[in-house]
Amino acid sequence: MTALSDRFKGVFTALVTPFRDGGVDYASYDALVERQIAAGVSGLVPVGTTGEAATLSDDEAVEVIARTVRIAAGQVMVMAGAGANDTTKTVDKIKRAEAAGADAVLIVTPYYNKPSQAGLIAHYGAAASATSLPMMLYSVPGRCGVEIAPETCATLVERHENVVAIKEAGGTAARVTQLRTACGDRLVIHSGDDGMTLPFLSLGAVGVTSVVANIAPREMVAMVDAWHAGETVKALALHELIAELTDGMFIESNPGPVKAALALANLAGPEMRLPMVPISDANRNKLSGILNRFGSAATAFQEMR
C-alpha cells in the first residue's frame, strides 16, 4: 500500500450536525466527535451531506470544522466538505475550510447544474488550483444527476497533484475496477455506500466515508481493519452484523434515519433543518427495532471473540 493510500485507509465518518432549537448543538457535536476518535476511526468528515451542509451558514460551517480540528488534535484526519454547485462558492468554501485547519477537502459534483465532463474537469481544476490541500472527489449521481467518468478522474489526477482520492457512491462495485483501470494507484478509492464497503475493499478500495459509523463506529472500524489484516472471515461476519443497521440508515433520505438512531441512543437530537424533517413515526419504530437487534447481535459477537 502506498503512502497516499495509508493516509486515507480506514473509516472516515461523515458526521451529522446536531441541532437544538434551530441552532447547532455544539455540545452534542463535540461529544460525537470524541466518541468517534475513541472508537478508532481514521478520519472525520464535517459539513458534508450527512452534516446538512446545504443549510449551514458559512459561519456555522467554519465553526463546525474548526471544532472538529481542535478536538481531533492531529489524532485523525479532518476532511471537510467544501462542495457547491457554483465554482466560485466552492473555492470560497475550500479557503474557509483551509483557514479552519482542515487536513483535506471533499468536493461533491455540482448538483442541479448537471455539467458535462468538460465542465467537471474545469470545476475541479479550479478548485484544486485554489488550494494545496489533498482533495477527494465525490461522485454521487443519485443526488447530483451527474457521475464523474473514470477518464475525467484520470485527467484530473494527471493535471493536479492534490486530486488524490474519490468517494464513489454510484451504487456499483464495477466502478472500482473502472477507476483503477483509468487511474491506477494515483487515485485512492473510498466507498460512499456503507453496504458496499466490503465489496469495494475486495476490489482495491482502501476505506469508506461512512454514515452508519455515526452510530456504530467500533463495528465499522473492526470490519475494515479485519479486511486489511487479511481476516476475511471476521470481516464478512462484521459486514453481516451491521447489514440491517446499514440498510436502516436509508429508510428515508440521509441524514434523517441516522439522526433518529442517535436520538434513540441518547447521543444527539433528531432535529433537522427544512426542507429536511425528522423521519416518520412508522420508520422511527422500525429503526428502534433494528437498533435493538443490532445491540443484541453486537453483544453476542463480542462475547464470541
SULWO-V520768 format. One record per helix or strand of 2 or more residues. SS is the DSSP state (H for helix, E for strand). FROM is the first residue (numbers start at 1). TO is the last residue. If there is no record, write none. Layout:
ss=[SS	SS]
from=[FROM	FROM]
to=[TO	TO]
This chain:
ss=[H	E	E	E	H	E	H	H	E	H	E	H	E	H	H	E	H	E	H	E	H	H	H	H	H]
from=[3	10	19	23	26	43	53	58	77	87	104	117	134	141	150	163	174	188	194	207	212	217	232	256	281]
to=[8	14	20	24	39	45	55	72	81	99	108	129	139	144	159	168	186	191	203	210	214	228	248	264	304]
